[in-house]
C-alpha cells in the first residue's frame, strides 16, 4: 500500500473524520446553493455573516456538549441539561428584576436589582448545585443515571416556572445582553465564552491525569476503583461540571433572546447535546471521549438546521432530516461498518 493511501486510511479511521466530512459536506452544499454563504461583512466594527451566525447560535449547544461528554465518558447520561438551562436563565432574570412590560409603559428600565457579577455567579451557582444533585444521586446513592437525571428533567421545568411565576420575564438590562448579543474585537462574546470553557475542560482532561481516570471509569468502573481511582468523586465532579456548563448556556440563551421562559428555554437541548456528543465520536458505552468531536457535532446540528431553513424546507421536516443525518453518521462510525470497509480495502489490495 502506498504512503498516501496508508495516510488516508489512518485519517479515515479517526473518530472525527466522518463528523468533519459531514460538516464539510453541509458547508459545501450551502456554498453551492448560496455563493455568498461564506461572505463576512463588517458593520459598526462587528462581523456578520452566515458562518458567524452558525457559530454564535451553536455556542450554547457546544458548551453543553462538552460538559455532557465527560458524563457520557463515565458511562453515564444527563437528560436534565435543558431544564438547568431554563432554571439558570430564570434565576438571572429574577435577580435582575425584569418586568413583563417596560417600566411605566413609556420606556425600558435599564436597571438591575443586584450587580451583574452577583447575577451571573448566582445563576451559575444554582446550576452547579443542580449538577451536584445529579452527581450525588448517581455516585453516592447508586441510582441509574437516566433515572437520576430524569427526576430533574421533570421537576426542573416546574422549578423554572415557579421562579418566573409561570410568565415570560423580559430582561431590559442591556449589560446582561452582552453575554449573548455582544461583540468583542468584532467577534460575538459567546464565542469567547466557548473558547474559555473549551480551554479549561481541555487542560483539565488532557494535561492532567483526570482525562485518563474518566476514561478508565467508563471502561470498567469496578476495576478503576480497585486500582485506586476515586470513581465516585470523579463521577460526582463530571455531573457537577455538566450542570455548570448547562448554567453557562442558560445565561447565553436568556441573554440572546432577552427573556427567561421557564417552559420553553432549553427545550430539547438534552437531545441535541446527546446527538452532538455521539456525532463527535464519543461512545454512549463510556470510555474514550473527544471534546473536539463534540464541538464538531454541535456545529453539524446547527449547520444542518440553518441549511434546512435556508433551503425552504418546512420547519416540521427539520427533525426528520436531522434524524436521517444522525443515522447516516452513526452508521458510518459503527465499528462493524469500519471493519467491513477495512476488509473490502484489504481484498482490493490483495486481489491481483
Buried (B, 14 or more C-beta within 10 A) or exposed (E): EEEEEEEEEEEBEEBBBBBBEBBEEBBEBBEEEBEEBEEEEEEEEBBBBBBBEBBBBBBBBBBBBBBBBBBBBBBBBBBBBBBBBBBBBBBBBBBBBBBEEEEEEEEBEEEBEEEBEEBBEBBBBBBBBBBBBBBBBBBEEEBEBEEBBBBBBEEBBEBBBEBBEEBBBBBBBBBBBBBBBBBEEBBBBBBBBBEEBBEEBBEBBEEEEBBEBBBBBBBBBEEBBEEEBBBBEBBBBBBBBBBBBBBBBBBBBBBBBBBBBBBEBBBEBBBBBBBBBBBBBBBEEBBBBBBBBBBBBBBBBBBBBBBBEBEEEEEEEBEEBBEEBBEEBBEBBEEEEBEEBEEEBEEEEEEE
